Amino acid sequence: MTTPKNTTPKKRAASKKQEVEEPVWTYRGYKLKTSEFVTAMVHLFRAEIQRANVWRQRLDTTTNWAVVSSGATLSIAFSQPNVHHGVIILNTLLTTWFLFIEARRYRYYELWSYRIRLMETDFYAAMLVPPFHPSPEWAESLAENLLSPSFPISMWEAFGRRLRRNYLWIFCMLGASWFAKSYLFPDPATSLSEFVLRGAVGPIPGQIMIALGAIYYGFLLLIAIGTVGMTKATGEILPRFGGDNGHENHEEEGKPKSLRELLIPKHRRRQYLALIITDKTKAVSDRILTDLRRGVTAMSGKGMYTGKDHSVLMCAITVTEIHNLKSAVSKEDPNAFVIVSPAHEVLGRGFNPLSEEK
């Protein structure tokens, strides 16, 4: 390819740079450029979103089955006094089967949602934080999940999560309906013994049926409570870096909020203060200035027990720059000691202006 003579030197230099652009990877003579790689990632992202949407709709379908079947059962049970309360018990077991199916579908939904979350946090979010530097392990995690798919959450977590979100209320309604049906029809029970006798189903006496019902509902309640601490579901929009990055409360404790603050919460970008103890002050500082474009202040320090002098670098960053800061420091000094703590307020260049609000 020859460059036209009438082009300017700047255009010829850009054209030459485009010709020598290194491919992302090569395979059997095919060279994938950066633009082609981004295009492929965009199509993959759209495909995974479509998959997640399909499985999300299937979750709603299963819930609709449970609601419609429960409504039809209760209509039949209370429409005629002589209809046996066993139809409510059968519908309860059917709703449990619907819950099991929905939990299995929820695991598939989480599989596609996990891939979407990886691309959102480690590829697209990295584009918004200069320089463009995705997490080193994100591509490995995504490729491993594509080659060897595995559910990101367990069946217990999926079962408990869907139970707490939707089915717990359905089961409560069915339990209350069974109690009302047994107590009120065909005539209101006059004593506890009569109510227990009405709980019989065929040859099974009422005492055993009530005990089985209590055990069954206790088991469901145990699952609902026992799986509360399981938070591996990526579809629940969890923070990418750290377990508490999205939940800090920087407001003054004990200070009551006004009605306006409660109705219209004021969003403020989360800010952090990083302290870096290192022996390679110049290299680490230059790396932070180059990669993050953040100012760095150096202070001197001495180890309490070793007596060795160290440099302490202080840098104010935002939540999106925490990962890039760790990566920049590890490149220059893997033995550095890094402390990142929330800052109540950071004022000055690159943050909020240093001026009083009117």
Secondary structure, 3 states (H helix, E strand, C coil): CCCCCCCCHHHHHHHHHHHCCCCCEEECCEEECHHHHHHHHHHHHHHHHHHHHHHHHHHHHHHHHHHHHHHHHHHHHHHCCCCCCHHHHHHHHHHHHHHHHHHHHHHHHHHHHHHHHHHHHHHHHHHHCCCCCCCCCHHHHHHHHHHCCCCCCCHHHHHHHHHHHHHHHHHHHHHHHHHHHHHHCCCCCCCHHHHHHHCCECCECHHHHHHHHHHHHHHHHHHHHHCCCCCCCHHHCCCCCCCCCCCCCCCCCCCCCCHHHHHCCCCCCCEEEEEEEECCHHHHHHHHHHHCCCCCEEEEEECCCCCCEEEEEEEEEEHHHHHHHHHHHHHHCCCCEEEEEECCCCECCCCECCCCCC
